[in-house]
Amino acid sequence: MLNFDEERYLGIQSGAVQHAAGIRSALESELANGIENIFFAGAGGVNFLMQPAARLLQTRSTFPTFVEMAAELVNSGSQHLGPKSLVVFPTVSGTTKEALAALEFVRGKGARVLTLTAKADTPLAELADINFTNFCADDTSSENFYLQSLLVALAIMDVRGEIDDFDRIVAELQTVPAQLVEVKRAFEPRAEAFAVEIKDEQHHIVTGAGNTWYEAWYYAMCILEEMQWIWTRPVHASDFFHGTLELLEEDTSVWLIKGEDEQRPLADRVERFATTVTKKLRVFDTKDFELGSISDDVRALIAPAVIAAAFERLSMHLQVVRDHPLTTRRYYKKGNF
């Protein structure tokens, strides 16, 4: 596979799921000590990576769960934020200024802080009440944070008696890193061919539903826009029919990302319509990947990580065929704004 270190990747993603016991123990202690709600409050793309877990809690648990942009939380606050809140901040750099400002703000409100970081010797790690560090970088961070935040959500549900198969799910999650390598291997030929196919296309609509919607949004903004300077229109599959459908013509590029949760019919609806108009509907479906003996319910939970693993292969090929390294920036982190 192009520019891929299998041993490194397995080490990083295995490190993510190996935090399962520690996360479960930490959440049990927090809830026992009176925590009554949880906030996910990252800055930028990493905040998208928390949202499948947050949505799981919002739909499968009665534990009050909130998602906030770090910068908006500082400006507006929240009536739900206080000494009985636990606030989760994910970060690769550990130094993101919006996240640091939000961390100081929520501590000022008496909230507890849990950080998921790639480095231990960074402010976001050192200032947290609870920190879990697992090295990752841009090419591995999506799966890392999807898996760790999922473990946070599952731990809360288990402590509260809202699931009865936590140990079984966690045991299956331990096998996910190896399966993600096979996802990459299977997707590599398509990634290479697709990169060549779209190398000169400058506009794409990217859509999805359920937990894979967040990866659609993330990849459009943080990879195609930030790292390749390609214009995108991320839109939820449900919202597709409230405006975006009018943009479709015969040559309109539409990327449809399909997962395996209860929202899949929303993606199916987009597929049925788009095929009647455009010849450039590109469907990426997690059901197309073999995932060993992973159960259907766990497949549905890890769908965002599956797509992230596959799309990283596409990113590697795009930077080659477009002669645009993923690290090339014009403005990002180059100015004080």
VOMARPA-81067 format. One record per residue: residue number from 1; x, y, z of N, C-alpha, C, O in turn. Coordinates in pm, whole numbers. Example, Ala and Ser with C-alpha at 12.3 -4.5 7.8 and 13.67 -1.06 7.14 Angstrom:
2
  num    n.c1    n.c2    n.c3   ca.c1   ca.c2   ca.c3    c.c1    c.c2    c.c3    o.c1    o.c2    o.c3
    1    1319    -569     780    1230    -450     780    1320    -330     780    1424    -332     846
    2    1285    -225     708    1367    -106     714    1290       3     787    1341     114     804
// end
This chain:
337
  num    n.c1    n.c2    n.c3   ca.c1   ca.c2   ca.c3    c.c1    c.c2    c.c3    o.c1    o.c2    o.c3
    1      83    -120       0       0       0       0      87     125       0     194     127      61
    2      41     229     -68     118     351     -84     136     423      49      39     454     118
    3     262     450      85     293     530     204     219     481     328     158     560     400
    4     225     352     352     152     296     467     243     206     548     304     113     496
    5     252     235     678     330     156     772     232      75     856     173     126     950
    6     215     -51     821     115    -135     887     142    -151    1036      50    -145    1117
    7     267    -172    1072     300    -191    1213     267     -67    1295     212     -76    1405
    8     302      49    1241     271     175    1309     121     191    1327      74     225    1435
    9      46     167    1222     -99     184    1226    -162      89    1329    -245     131    1409
   10    -122     -35    1327    -176    -131    1423    -143     -91    1566    -226    -106    1656
   11     -24     -40    1587      15       2    1721     -71     116    1772    -112     118    1888
   12     -99     212    1684    -179     328    1725    -323     289    1755    -376     323    1860
   13    -386     218    1664    -528     183    1684    -545      79    1795    -646      80    1866
   14    -448      -8    1812    -454    -101    1925    -441     -24    2056    -505     -58    2155
   15    -357      78    2056    -344     161    2175    -473     230    2211    -505     247    2328
   16    -550     270    2109    -678     336    2133    -774     243    2207    -833     283    2307
   17    -789     121    2159    -888      30    2220    -835     -31    2350    -914     -79    2432
   18    -704     -28    2369    -650     -80    2495    -681      11    2613    -658     -27    2728
   19    -731     130    2587    -772     220    2696    -911     184    2749    -961     253    2838
   20    -973      80    2697   -1111      47    2735   -1128      32    2886   -1220      91    2943
   21   -1042     -45    2949   -1057     -69    3093   -1036      59    3173   -1109      87    3267
   22    -936     137    3134    -910     261    3205   -1024     361    3190   -1061     428    3286
   23   -1079     370    3070   -1192     461    3047   -1313     415    3128   -1381     497    3189
   24   -1338     286    3129   -1452     232    3207   -1436     263    3355   -1531     304    3421
   25   -1316     244    3407   -1290     270    3549   -1305     419    3581   -1363     455    3683
   26   -1253     505    3494   -1261     649    3517   -1406     697    3515   -1446     777    3600
   27   -1484     648    3420   -1624     691    3411   -1706     639    3529   -1796     707    3578
   28   -1676     518    3575   -1745     467    3692   -1719     556    3812   -1810     586    3889
   29   -1593     598    3829   -1558     685    3941   -1626     821    3929   -1676     874    4028
   30   -1627     878    3809   -1688    1009    3788   -1837    1007    3819   -1888    1096    3887
   31   -1906     905    3772   -2049     897    3797   -2077     871    3945   -2174     922    4000
   32   -1993     791    4009   -2010     764    4151   -1990     890    4234   -2048     905    4342
   33   -1907     981    4183   -1878    1106    4255   -1972    1219    4217   -1949    1334    4254
   34   -2079    1188    4144   -2184    1286    4124   -2195    1354    3990   -2275    1445    3974
   35   -2115    1311    3891   -2127    1370    3758   -2266    1337    3702   -2310    1222    3705
   36   -2334    1440    3650   -2472    1423    3605   -2493    1453    3457   -2602    1431    3405
   37   -2391    1504    3388   -2402    1521    3244   -2264    1524    3182   -2163    1536    3252
   38   -2259    1514    3049   -2132    1512    2978   -2139    1607    2859   -2241    1615    2790
   39   -2029    1678    2837   -2014    1766    2722   -1899    1713    2636   -1795    1673    2690
   40   -1916    1714    2506   -1808    1691    2412   -1779    1827    2349   -1867    1884    2285
   41   -1658    1879    2367   -1633    2019    2333   -1497    2039    2266   -1413    2113    2316
   42   -1477    1975    2155   -1352    1993    2084   -1353    2116    1996   -1452    2188    1989
   43   -1240    2140    1929   -1227    2252    1837   -1186    2198    1701   -1092    2120    1690
   44   -1258    2240    1597   -1224    2197    1462   -1268    2054    1434   -1365    2005    1491
   45   -1195    1989    1343   -1234    1858    1295   -1248    1751    1402   -1334    1664    1391
   46   -1165    1756    1506   -1173    1652    1608   -1308    1652    1679   -1351    1550    1732
   47   -1376    1767    1679   -1507    1771    1741   -1607    1687    1662   -1698    1628    1720
   48   -1591    1681    1528   -1677    1595    1448   -1660    1448    1490   -1756    1371    1491
   49   -1535    1412    1525   -1504    1274    1556   -1567    1227    1687   -1580    1107    1710
   50   -1607    1321    1771   -1674    1288    1895   -1824    1266    1876   -1889    1204    1961
   51   -1879    1315    1768   -2025    1323    1758   -2097    1190    1738   -2212    1178    1781
   52   -2037    1089    1674   -2105     959    1675   -2127     906    1816   -2233     850    1846
   53   -2028     921    1902   -2042     875    2041   -2145     957    2116   -2226     903    2191
   54   -2141    1088    2094   -2240    1174    2160   -2381    1138    2115   -2474    1133    2195
   55   -2395    1114    1986   -2527    1079    1932   -2573     944    1986   -2693     924    2009
   56   -2480     852    2006   -2515     723    2066   -2575     743    2204   -2676     682    2238
   57   -2512     829    2283   -2564     856    2416   -2700     927    2409   -2790     896    2487
   58   -2714    1019    2317   -2840    1094    2306   -2957    1006    2263   -3072    1035    2296
   59   -2928     898    2189   -3037     813    2138   -3055     684    2216   -3164     625    2213
   60   -2951     637    2286   -2959     508    2354   -2949     517    2505   -2963     417    2575
   61   -2925     638    2556   -2906     657    2700   -2991     775    2745   -3023     864    2667
   62   -3026     775    2873   -3095     891    2930   -2997     987    2996   -3039    1085    3058
   63   -2867     960    2985   -2766    1048    3044   -2757    1176    2962   -2730    1169    2842
   64   -2778    1293    3023   -2775    1419    2947   -2640    1441    2878   -2535    1442    2942
   65   -2647    1460    2748   -2526    1468    2666   -2534    1589    2574   -2635    1610    2507
   66   -2426    1669    2571   -2425    1792    2493   -2300    1797    2406   -2194    1749    2445
   67   -2316    1854    2287   -2204    1875    2196   -2188    2025    2176   -2284    2094    2140
   68   -2068    2076    2199   -2044    2220    2187   -1917    2246    2107   -1820    2172    2116
   69   -1919    2353    2028   -1793    2407    1974   -1722    2478    2088   -1782    2558    2160
   70   -1595    2449    2105   -1521    2505    2219   -1531    2657    2224   -1553    2714    2330
   71   -1515    2722    2109   -1516    2869    2107   -1653    2924    2145   -1661    3024    2216
   72   -1759    2860    2099   -1894    2907    2133   -1926    2883    2280   -1996    2963    2342
   73   -1875    2775    2336   -1900    2747    2477   -1842    2859    2563   -1904    2900    2661
   74   -1724    2908    2527   -1663    3018    2602   -1746    3145    2589   -1765    3218    2687
   75   -1796    3172    2469   -1870    3296    2446   -2010    3295    2505   -2059    3398    2552
   76   -2074    3179    2503   -2215    3172    2544   -2237    3101    2677   -2337    3125    2745
   77   -2144    3013    2714   -2167    2932    2832   -2281    2834    2809   -2327    2818    2696
   78   -2325    2770    2914   -2438    2677    2907   -2499    2664    3046   -2428    2649    3145
   79   -2631    2670    3050   -2700    2652    3178   -2682    2512    3234   -2707    2487    3352
   80   -2639    2419    3149   -2620    2280    3193   -2479    2253    3246   -2452    2148    3303
   81   -2389    2351    3227   -2250    2333    3264   -2226    2376    3408   -2264    2486    3448
   82   -2161    2288    3487   -2132    2322    3625   -2051    2216    3694   -1990    2132    3627
   83   -2048    2216    3826   -1964    2122    3901   -2002    1976    3881   -1923    1887    3913
   84   -2122    1949    3830   -2162    1810    3807   -2150    1771    3660   -2211    1674    3615
   85   -2069    1848    3585   -2046    1819    3444   -1908    1758    3423   -1813    1791    3493
   86   -1900    1669    3323   -1772    1618    3275   -1758    1665    3131   -1847    1641    3049
   87   -1648    1732    3100   -1627    1787    2965   -1511    1714    2899   -1402    1704    2955
   88   -1537    1661    2778   -1436    1583    2705   -1378    1670    2594   -1451    1726    2512
   89   -1245    1679    2592   -1173    1750    2486   -1080    1653    2415    -991    1596    2478
   90   -1097    1633    2284   -1000    1555    2206    -901    1650    2138    -938    1761    2102
   91    -777    1608    2121    -680    1693    2055    -561    1611    2007    -516    1519    2075
   92    -512    1645    1890    -388    1585    1841    -269    1666    1891    -175    1610    1947
   93    -274    1797    1872    -160    1881    1910    -147    1900    2060     -37    1909    2114
   94    -262    1906    2129    -260    1933    2273    -245    2080    2305    -233    2117    2422
   95    -245    2165    2200    -220    2307    2221    -324    2397    2153    -308    2519    2153
   96    -429    2340    2097    -528    2419    2023    -583    2531    2111    -633    2506    2220
   97    -572    2656    2062    -602    2768    2149    -749    2774    2189    -782    2810    2302
   98    -841    2738    2096    -983    2739    2131   -1013    2636    2239   -1091    2662    2331
   99    -952    2518    2227    -974    2413    2327    -916    2453    2462    -976    2428    2566
  100    -798    2515    2461    -737    2557    2587    -822    2663    2657    -839    2660    2778
  101    -874    2757    2579    -960    2860    2638   -1086    2797    2696   -1132    2837    2804
  102   -1141    2699    2625   -1262    2633    2673   -1234    2550    2797   -1317    2543    2888
  103   -1117    2486    2801   -1081    2408    2919   -1075    2498    3043   -1128    2464    3148
  104   -1010    2610    3029   -1002    2704    3142   -1141    2755    3180   -1171    2773    3298
  105   -1225    2779    3081   -1360    2828    3107   -1442    2726    3185   -1506    2761    3284
  106   -1440    2600    3143   -1524    2501    3210   -1469    2470    3349   -1546    2440    3440
  107   -1339    2476    3366   -1283    2457    3500   -1327    2570    3593   -1350    2549    3712
  108   -1339    2689    3535   -1389    2801    3614   -1532    2783    3658   -1576    2845    3756
  109   -1607    2699    3588   -1745    2668    3625   -1752    2548    3719   -1860    2506    3760
  110   -1636    2493    3751   -1632    2379    3843   -1644    2244    3777   -1649    2143    3846
  111   -1647    2240    3644   -1663    2113    3573   -1536    2030    3580   -1426    2083    3596
  112   -1553    1902    3567   -1441    1810    3555   -1402    1799    3407   -1486    1817    3319
  113   -1275    1770    3381   -1225    1767    3243   -1157    1634    3214   -1072    1587    3290
  114   -1195    1574    3102   -1131    1452    3051   -1077    1485    2913   -1151    1533    2827
  115    -947    1460    2890    -890    1486    2759    -840    1357    2696    -791    1267    2764
  116    -854    1351    2565    -800    1243    2483    -693    1307    2396    -724    1386    2307
  117    -568    1274    2420    -458    1345    2355    -362    1250    2286    -359    1131    2314
  118    -284    1308    2193    -181    1231    2124     -46    1241    2195      43    1161    2171
  119     -33    1341    2282      92    1361    2355      61    1392    2501     -34    1464    2532
  120     142    1337    2591     117    1356    2734     172    1488    2785     118    1545    2880
  121     279    1538    2725     345    1659    2775     294    1783    2704     372    1864    2653
  122     163    1798    2701     101    1914    2637       1    1976    2734     -45    1909    2826
  123     -33    2104    2715    -123    2169    2810    -257    2099    2827    -306    2086    2940
  124    -318    2054    2719    -450    1990    2731    -443    1858    2806    -541    1816    2868
  125    -329    1792    2800    -311    1670    2878    -284    1702    3024    -342    1640    3114
  126    -197    1798    3047    -152    1826    3183    -256    1900    3267    -256    1887    3390
  127    -344    1976    3203    -443    2053    3278    -572    1975    3306    -659    2024    3378
  128    -585    1858    3250    -707    1778    3265    -711    1708    3401    -608    1681    3462
  129    -832    1680    3446    -848    1596    3565    -821    1450    3531    -767    1375    3613
  130    -858    1412    3409    -836    1276    3361    -781    1288    3220    -835    1362    3138
  131    -674    1215    3191    -619    1217    3057    -589    1076    3009    -537     992    3083
  132    -622    1052    2885    -581     929    2818    -500     969    2695    -551    1036    2605
  133    -375     928    2693    -286     962    2583    -260     839    2498    -228     731    2548
  134    -275     857    2368    -240     754    2271    -186     825    2148    -258     898    2082
  135     -60     804    2119       0     875    2007     -79     852    1879    -116     739    1846
  136    -104     961    1807    -163     953    1674    -123    1079    1598     -75    1175    1658
  137    -143    1077    1469    -116    1193    1384    -231    1207    1286    -329    1133    1294
  138    -220    1302    1194    -331    1330    1106    -381    1206    1032    -502    1191    1012
  139    -292    1119     991    -332    1004     910    -393     890     992    -444     794     935
  140    -389     901    1124    -441     795    1210    -538     845    1316    -597     766    1390
  141    -555     976    1324    -631    1034    1436    -780    1004    1428    -844     987    1532
  142    -837     998    1310    -982     980    1300   -1026     850    1366   -1114     851    1453
  143    -965     739    1327   -1003     612    1386    -975     611    1536   -1056     560    1615
  144    -860     668    1575    -824     674    1717    -933     742    1800    -975     688    1902
  145    -978     859    1756   -1077     933    1835   -1217     875    1821   -1295     881    1916
  146   -1251     821    1705   -1379     752    1694   -1387     638    1796   -1488     623    1865
  147   -1281     559    1804   -1283     442    1892   -1280     484    2039   -1354     427    2120
  148   -1197     581    2075   -1188     620    2216   -1317     687    2263   -1362     661    2375
  149   -1376     773    2182   -1501     837    2225   -1613     735    2232   -1701     746    2318
  150   -1613     636    2144   -1712     528    2152   -1698     454    2285   -1798     419    2348
  151   -1574     431    2328   -1552     365    2457   -1605     450    2573   -1656     396    2671
  152   -1593     582    2563   -1648     670    2666   -1799     652    2674   -1855     636    2783
  153   -1865     655    2559   -2011     642    2557   -2055     506    2610   -2147     498    2691
  154   -1989     401    2564   -2026     266    2608   -2003     248    2759   -2081     182    2827
  155   -1895     308    2809   -1866     296    2953   -1976     361    3036   -2020     305    3136
  156   -2021     479    2994   -2130     546    3066   -2255     460    3065   -2320     443    3169
  157   -2289     406    2950   -2408     323    2940   -2396     197    3024   -2494     151    3083
  158   -2276     140    3028   -2257      19    3109   -2269      49    3258   -2337     -24    3330
  159   -2204     155    3304   -2212     192    3446   -2356     216    3487   -2396     182    3598
  160   -2434     274    3398   -2574     307    3428   -2669     190    3403   -2790     204    3422
  161   -2616      76    3361   -2701     -40    3338   -2787     -30    3214   -2894     -90    3207
  162   -2740      48    3115   -2820      70    2994   -2780     -23    2880   -2846     -25    2776
  163   -2673    -100    2897   -2639    -208    2805   -2598    -328    2888   -2549    -313    3000
  164   -2617    -444    2834   -2584    -566    2909   -2477    -651    2842   -2454    -765    2881
  165   -2411    -594    2740   -2309    -673    2669   -2182    -590    2646   -2116    -603    2543
  166   -2149    -506    2742   -2031    -421    2731   -1905    -503    2707   -1825    -470    2619
  167   -1886    -609    2784   -1763    -689    2771   -1753    -753    2633   -1644    -759    2575
  168   -1864    -799    2579   -1864    -859    2445   -1828    -755    2340   -1749    -783    2250
  169   -1886    -636    2350   -1857    -530    2252   -1711    -490    2259   -1645    -476    2156
  170   -1659    -471    2381   -1519    -431    2396   -1427    -539    2343   -1325    -508    2281
  171   -1460    -664    2365   -1378    -773    2312   -1373    -768    2160   -1268    -793    2100
  172   -1485    -737    2098   -1486    -725    1952   -1408    -602    1907   -1341    -606    1804
  173   -1417    -494    1982   -1343    -374    1945   -1192    -397    1948   -1118    -331    1875
  174   -1147    -489    2031   -1004    -521    2033    -956    -578    1900    -838    -569    1868
  175   -1046    -636    1823   -1008    -694    1693   -1019    -593    1579    -977    -622    1467
  176   -1074    -477    1607   -1100    -379    1501    -972    -329    1433    -972    -318    1310
  177    -863    -297    1506    -744    -247    1437    -697    -336    1323    -665    -287    1215
  178    -692    -465    1346    -649    -556    1239    -747    -555    1123    -707    -564    1007
  179    -876    -545    1154    -976    -542    1047    -966    -412     966    -993    -411     846
  180    -929    -302    1032    -915    -176     959    -798    -182     861    -802    -118     755
  181    -695    -255     895    -585    -275     800    -637    -345     675    -600    -310     563
  182    -723    -446     694    -778    -518     580    -872    -429     499    -881    -443     377
  183    -943    -338     567   -1025    -239     495    -936    -158     401    -970    -139     285
  184    -825    -111     452    -733     -33     370    -681    -115     252    -674     -66     139
  185    -647    -240     279    -593    -325     174    -697    -347      64    -666    -342     -55
  186    -821    -370     105    -927    -394       8    -959    -269     -73    -993    -278    -191
  187    -949    -152      -9    -987     -27     -74    -875      32    -160    -900     119    -242
  188    -754     -14    -141    -639      45    -208    -656      56    -360    -630     164    -414
  189    -697     -49    -431    -713     -34    -577    -817      72    -614    -795     150    -707
  190    -929      75    -543   -1029     176    -573    -978     315    -540   -1003     409    -615
  191    -907     328    -430    -851     458    -391    -759     511    -500    -768     629    -536
  192    -673     426    -552    -579     469    -656    -654     510    -783    -625     615    -841
  193    -749     429    -825    -824     459    -948    -911     582    -930    -922     665   -1021
  194    -974     596    -814   -1064     709    -791    -986     840    -783   -1033     943    -831
  195    -868     835    -724    -785     956    -717    -753    1006    -857    -757    1126    -883
  196    -720     915    -946    -692     953   -1085    -818    1008   -1150    -812    1107   -1224
  197    -931     944   -1123   -1058     984   -1184   -1096    1128   -1147   -1148    1201   -1231
  198   -1072    1168   -1022   -1122    1298    -976   -1013    1403    -962   -1040    1512    -911
  199    -892    1375   -1005    -780    1465    -976    -802    1606   -1027    -747    1701    -971
  200    -881    1622   -1132    -903    1755   -1187   -1043    1809   -1157   -1080    1915   -1207
  201   -1121    1738   -1076   -1254    1785   -1038   -1241    1875    -915   -1171    1842    -820
  202   -1308    1987    -918   -1288    2087    -814   -1410    2105    -724   -1402    2179    -625
  203   -1523    2041    -754   -1644    2058    -675   -1710    1924    -648   -1727    1843    -739
  204   -1746    1900    -521   -1811    1774    -484   -1917    1800    -377   -1897    1881    -287
  205   -2029    1732    -388   -2127    1725    -280   -2096    1597    -203   -2083    1490    -263
  206   -2085    1607     -72   -2053    1492      12   -2165    1474     113   -2195    1566     189
  207   -2227    1357     115   -2345    1339     198   -2345    1203     267   -2275    1110     225
  208   -2422    1193     373   -2436    1069     448   -2538    1089     558   -2592    1199     574
  209   -2563     985     634   -2660     992     744   -2612     904     858   -2520     824     842
  210   -2676     921     973   -2636     841    1089   -2494     874    1130   -2448     986    1110
  211   -2424     776    1187   -2292     808    1239   -2187     830    1130   -2083     889    1158
  212   -2212     785    1007   -2115     811     901   -2126     953     845   -2036     999     774
  213   -2235    1022     876   -2247    1161     832   -2131    1244     885   -2082    1333     814
  214   -2086    1217    1007   -1981    1298    1065   -1848    1278     993   -1768    1371     982
  215   -1825    1157     943   -1703    1135     864   -1715    1202     728   -1616    1251     675
  216   -1834    1204     671   -1855    1276     545   -1821    1423     563   -1749    1482     483
  217   -1873    1481     668   -1850    1621     701   -1701    1647     725   -1644    1742     672
  218   -1641    1561     807   -1500    1575     842   -1411    1566     719   -1324    1650     698
  219   -1433    1464     637   -1344    1443     522   -1358    1557     422   -1259    1601     363
  220   -1480    1604     403   -1501    1714     311   -1427    1839     356   -1359    1903     277
  221   -1440    1874     484   -1383    1998     534   -1234    1986     563   -1155    2071     521
  222   -1195    1882     635   -1059    1874     688    -959    1811     592    -838    1833     607
  223   -1005    1735     496    -914    1675     399    -928    1741     262    -833    1801     212
  224   -1046    1730     202   -1062    1784      67   -1043    1935      63    -976    1987     -26
  225   -1101    2006     160   -1086    2152     160    -950    2195     217    -873    2263     150
  226    -922    2155     340    -799    2203     404    -673    2151     337    -578    2226     315
  227    -672    2022     305    -548    1959     261    -534    1947     110    -424    1921      59
  228    -644    1968      37    -636    1959    -109    -695    2080    -180    -689    2088    -303
  229    -752    2175    -107    -807    2297    -164    -913    2267    -269    -919    2331    -375
  230    -997    2169    -239   -1107    2129    -326   -1238    2176    -263   -1260    2154    -144
  231   -1324    2241    -341   -1451    2290    -290   -1546    2173    -264   -1560    2084    -348
  232   -1611    2175    -148   -1708    2071    -116   -1837    2132     -62   -1839    2246     -16
  233   -1943    2053     -70   -2071    2091      -9   -2115    1975      78   -2191    1889      32
  234   -2069    1969     205   -2116    1862     294   -2261    1889     332   -2296    1999     373
  235   -2346    1789     317   -2487    1805     352   -2542    1672     403   -2516    1567     345
  236   -2616    1678     512   -2677    1558     567   -2776    1501     467   -2844    1576     397
  237   -2785    1369     459   -2872    1305     361   -3017    1349     375   -3088    1357     275
  238   -3062    1377     495   -3198    1425     514   -3216    1565     457   -3318    1595     395
  239   -3116    1651     479   -3123    1788     429   -3099    1796     279   -3128    1899     217
  240   -3048    1690     220   -3023    1688      76   -3149    1725      -2   -3141    1787    -108
  241   -3264    1688      52   -3391    1709     -18   -3457    1842      18   -3574    1865     -13
  242   -3382    1929      84   -3435    2059     123   -3349    2170      66   -3328    2273     130
  243   -3299    2149     -55   -3221    2252    -122   -3114    2197    -213   -3110    2231    -332
  244   -3027    2114    -160   -2909    2070    -234   -2944    1991    -360   -2871    1998    -458
  245   -3055    1919    -359   -3092    1840    -477   -3103    1926    -602   -3085    1875    -713
  246   -3133    2055    -586   -3147    2143    -701   -3015    2171    -771   -3014    2222    -883
  247   -2904    2140    -708   -2773    2160    -769   -2736    2048    -864   -2642    2063    -943
  248   -2808    1936    -860   -2768    1820    -939   -2792    1840   -1088   -2899    1882   -1132
  249   -2687    1809   -1163   -2694    1801   -1308   -2624    1672   -1349   -2579    1595   -1263
  250   -2617    1647   -1477   -2566    1520   -1525   -2422    1492   -1480   -2384    1377   -1460
  251   -2344    1600   -1465   -2203    1582   -1431   -2170    1628   -1289   -2053    1651   -1258
  252   -2271    1641   -1202   -2246    1682   -1064   -2189    1565    -984   -2247    1457    -982
  253   -2075    1588    -917   -2014    1484    -835   -2082    1477    -698   -2086    1575    -625
  254   -2135    1360    -666   -2198    1337    -536   -2132    1215    -472   -2132    1106    -528
  255   -2076    1236    -355   -2021    1125    -277   -2126    1087    -172   -2165    1170     -91
  256   -2170     964    -174   -2268     916     -78   -2201     813      12   -2156     708     -34
  257   -2195     842     141   -2132     753     238   -2241     681     316   -2325     744     381
  258   -2239     549     309   -2345     468     369   -2289     383     483   -2190     312     466
  259   -2354     393     597   -2317     311     712   -2418     199     733   -2488     159     640
  260   -2423     149     856   -2504      30     883   -2596      48    1003   -2641     -50    1062
  261   -2624     174    1040   -2714     196    1152   -2855     220    1103   -2885     202     985
  262   -2942     262    1193   -3084     276    1162   -3113     391    1067   -3226     404    1018
  263   -3013     475    1038   -3033     588     948   -2998     555     803   -3005     642     716
  264   -2961     433     776   -2924     393     639   -3033     425     536   -3000     466     425
  265   -3161     409     568   -3265     442     469   -3258     586     418   -3300     613     306
  266   -3206     679     499   -3192     816     453   -3089     826     341   -3106     903     246
  267   -2983     747     352   -2883     743     245   -2937     672     122   -2909     712       9
  268   -3015     568     145   -3076     497      32   -3163     591     -51   -3167     582    -174
  269   -3233     681      17   -3321     775     -53   -3241     866    -145   -3282     892    -259
  270   -3126     916     -98   -3040     998    -182   -2994     919    -303   -2993     969    -415
  271   -2957     794    -279   -2908     711    -388   -3015     691    -496   -2986     701    -615
  272   -3138     664    -453   -3246     644    -549   -3266     768    -636   -3286     756    -757
  273   -3262     886    -574   -3284    1008    -651   -3164    1043    -738   -3179    1071    -857
  274   -3046    1042    -679   -2927    1091    -750   -2899    1010    -877   -2852    1066    -976
  275   -2928     883    -874   -2903     801    -993   -2992     839   -1110   -2962     804   -1224
  276   -3099     911   -1084   -3187     954   -1194   -3136    1081   -1261   -3189    1121   -1365
  277   -3034    1146   -1202   -2986    1274   -1255   -2840    1269   -1296   -2806    1292   -1412
  278   -2754    1238   -1201   -2611    1249   -1226   -2547    1115   -1263   -2588    1009   -1217
  279   -2446    1125   -1347   -2365    1009   -1382   -2243     998   -1291   -2160     908   -1308
  280   -2232    1090   -1196   -2117    1091   -1106   -2158    1071    -961   -2109    1140    -872
  281   -2247     977    -937   -2276     936    -800   -2170     836    -757   -2154     731    -820
  282   -2098     868    -650   -1992     780    -599   -2036     728    -462   -2045     806    -367
  283   -2063     600    -451   -2115     540    -328   -2002     468    -255   -1930     388    -313
  284   -1989     499    -125   -1891     433     -39   -1969     369      75   -2024     440     161
  285   -1974     239      77   -2064     165     166   -1984      73     257   -1907     -11     209
  286   -2000      89     388   -1925       4     481   -1964    -143     469   -1886    -231     508
  287   -2082    -170     416   -2122    -310     398   -2036    -383     295   -2035    -506     290
  288   -1964    -307     215   -1879    -369     113   -1752    -429     172   -1680    -500     102
  289   -1723    -400     299   -1598    -446     359   -1621    -567     449   -1714    -570     530
  290   -1536    -667     433   -1534    -779     526   -1470    -733     656   -1366    -667     656
  291   -1533    -768     768   -1478    -728     898   -1467    -848     991   -1494    -837    1111
  292   -1426    -960     936   -1405   -1078    1018   -1531   -1121    1089   -1638   -1126    1029
  293   -1519   -1150    1216   -1631   -1201    1295   -1702   -1092    1374   -1777   -1121    1467
  294   -1679    -966    1339   -1743    -857    1411   -1893    -861    1389   -1940    -873    1275
  295   -1968    -851    1498   -2114    -861    1493   -2176    -741    1423   -2115    -635    1411
  296   -2301    -761    1378   -2369    -654    1304   -2383    -527    1387   -2367    -417    1334
  297   -2413    -541    1517   -2431    -420    1598   -2301    -343    1616   -2302    -220    1620
  298   -2189    -414    1626   -2060    -348    1640   -2016    -291    1505   -1956    -183    1500
  299   -2046    -361    1396   -2018    -305    1263   -2085    -168    1249   -2025     -73    1198
  300   -2210    -159    1295   -2281     -32    1286   -2212      75    1368   -2205     190    1325
  301   -2161      39    1486   -2096     137    1573   -1965     189    1515   -1931     306    1533
  302   -1891     103    1446   -1756     141    1400   -1755     190    1255   -1648     213    1199
  303   -1872     204    1193   -1877     245    1053   -1797     373    1024   -1728     378     922
  304   -1803     477    1111   -1722     596    1082   -1572     566    1075   -1501     622     991
  305   -1525     478    1162   -1383     443    1160   -1348     363    1035   -1237     376     982
  306   -1440     282     988   -1417     205     865   -1400     298     746   -1307     283     667
  307   -1491     395     733   -1480     490     623   -1353     573     636   -1285     599     536
  308   -1320     615     757   -1198     693     779   -1074     614     737    -984     669     673
  309   -1070     486     771    -957     403     733    -945     391     582    -835     398     527
  310   -1058     374     514   -1058     363     369   -1017     496     304    -934     498     213
  311   -1075     605     351   -1050     734     288    -906     783     308    -857     863     229
  312    -840     736     412    -699     772     427    -618     721     308    -522     786     267
  313    -656     607     254    -592     555     133    -615     649      15    -524     675     -64
  314    -736     700       3    -766     795    -103    -681     922     -87    -630     975    -185
  315    -668     969      36    -588    1089      62    -444    1070      15    -385    1159     -46
  316    -387     953      44    -249     927       4    -234     935    -148    -135     989    -197
  317    -330     881    -220    -321     883    -366    -353    1020    -424    -294    1060    -524
  318    -447    1091    -363    -481    1225    -412    -361    1318    -409    -337    1393    -504
  319    -285    1313    -301    -172    1406    -291     -67    1377    -398       6    1466    -439
  320     -61    1252    -442      37    1217    -545     -12    1262    -683      61    1331    -755
  321    -134    1223    -719    -181    1252    -855    -211    1400    -875    -211    1448    -989
  322    -237    1473    -766    -263    1616    -777    -138    1699    -746    -141    1822    -753
  323     -29    1630    -713      97    1698    -680      73    1805    -574     119    1919    -585
  324      -1    1765    -470     -37    1858    -363     -23    1783    -230    -118    1718    -187
  325      91    1792    -163     110    1724     -35       3    1763      66     -40    1878      70
  326     -38    1669     147    -143    1694     246    -100    1797     351    -185    1854     420
  327      29    1820     361      79    1914     462      90    2057     409     126    2148     484
  328      61    2078     282      74    2212     223     -44    2299     265    -159    2263     244
  329     -15    2413     323    -118    2507     368     -85    2648     319      32    2682     301
  330    -186    2728     296    -166    2870     267    -183    2954     394    -108    3049     416
  331    -282    2917     476    -318    3002     590    -320    2928     724    -287    2986     827
  332    -358    2801     724    -381    2727     848    -256    2723     933    -151    2675     890
  333    -269    2776    1055    -159    2783    1152     -41    2866    1102      71    2850    1150
  334     -67    2955    1006      38    3041     954      16    3188     993     102    3273     969
  335     -99    3214    1054    -127    3351    1094    -194    3355    1230    -249    3254    1275
  336    -188    3468    1294    -248    3483    1427    -388    3544    1412    -408    3664    1427
  337    -484    3456    1381    -620    3504    1359    -719    3409    1422    -840    3431    1415
// end
